[in-house]
Amino acid sequence: MTEQATSEAPAGGPEELAQGPTEPLEEVAASGTPREEQAPVASPQAPVPTATKPAPPSEDVPSAPLLLTVEDVSDSSVTVSWEPPERLGRLGLQGYVLELRREGASEWVPVNARPVMVTQQTLRNLALGDKFFLRVAAASLAGAGPPAVLDQPIHIQEAVEAPKIRVPRHLRQTYIRQVGEQVNLQIPFQGNPNPQASWTHNGHAVDSQRVSVRSGHQDSILFIRSAQRTDSGCYELTVRLAGLEAKAAINILVTEKPGPPSSIKLLDVWGCNAALQWTPPQDTGNTELLGYTVQKADRKTGQWFTVLERYHPTTCTISDLIVGNSYSFRVFSENLCGLSDSAAVAKELAHVRKADIDAKPKGFVERDFSEAPSFTQPLADHTYTPGYSTQLFCSVRASPKPKIVWMKNKMDIRGDPKYRASSDQGICTLEIRKPSPFDSGVYTCKAINVLGEASVDCRLEVKGAG
């Protein structure tokens, strides 16, 4: 068995090979076997007169190659392969002969000038539209054995690339337009040869009166000059090519502003609050509502103020109304296109009246805070050094405000410039300016009011200089 190899036919193709000088297989066999008569050279235009040449013994020639298969076909070439024959013959294998016959012709034309030791071969520079048969035979010095022939002819035609649609990213979701706007969809696709594109709307052919379609080799354009709500739906693009097809669906939604709520009424008014109720609009604008906008206006100014935006329920309570004013209310519907052009206005006015208050004041009992003097913080004994001023402190509580009297050794010291007394918020202070040992003694603070009196004492000791 021979090792599998690959060769390519010369760039001229089988036609050019047939017209050039060739060495036919029969001639090669004759040169290796002198006993046989040499056959005339074959011509591409006329069949070889094999009738005058004796057939070689079957034991000398190989059997037919096995599994002749077309590996690949393009728009200018074809590749075939085969397996070696089961029997190589007594004289051994000299190579393989690949021959071509065009459809409608009876002559087989050799592809190579002489046998080749390969089991795969590529024919190049073929023309579009060529249709031909191929066969291959194993050859030895005794001649060529029986050929293996392809059952079906090979057709050289343009390579087919399956159609594919590339939907732009912004069209992979619902494409929303408003009534009156243009719809301009450009959808690119690919395929080879040029595919055919067509559109449908909700499963039916598009209305040519409203929709313009232009398809080229690489894209298809769908155009609507002024969109209406009836143009909403599923548009499907189909690209067909040689029994293959690709489809892409694009959903278009044409919307407009919604209508106002059907009705609105004032349910109740209490305190500074008012309750409203309304019904949804009959026309939502071909899309879902985003909610309602509620506004109020007082009768004095007539100016409208928004109190609720994108409010979803159909009942609401409006608070913080001003007592004494009268209010009117209105409600708008809202969707992707905006607020409705008009609003539903409540017929009734909400009158916020002043509440009748009947106040019954309770009896007031005045409390008596009178209190006799009492010291909450007594005087403390001190020892000082001469030459530095000192202070004595105590605190007293009394009502009415008491009279404060300071004494030294039971003697009233009011009017003495050496001492300065003060009283603030019940804190009693006695300042002694630069005391000397003479100022030592017992100091007393007395508090007196109409309810009584109280006193506290302390001992002050001023040490001598030595």
Secondary structure by P-SEA (a helix, b strand, c coil): cccbbbbbcccccaaaaaacccccaaaaaaaaccccccccccccccccccccccccccccccccccccccccccccbbbbbbbcccccccccccbbbbbbbcccccbbbbcccccccccbbbbccccccccbbbbbbbbccccccbbbbbcbbbbbccccccbbbbbccccccbbbbcccbbbbbbbbbccccbbbbbbbccccccccccbbbbbcccbbbbbbcccccccccbbbbbbbccccbbbbbbbbbbbcccccccccccccccccbbbbbbbcccccccccccbbbbbbbcccccbbbbccccccccbbbbccccccbbbbbbbbbbcccccccbbbbbcbbbbbccccccccccbbbbbbccccccccbbbbbbcccccbbbbbbbbbbbccbbbbbbbcccccccccccbbbbbcccbbbbbbcccccccccbbbbbbbccccccbbbbbbbbbccc
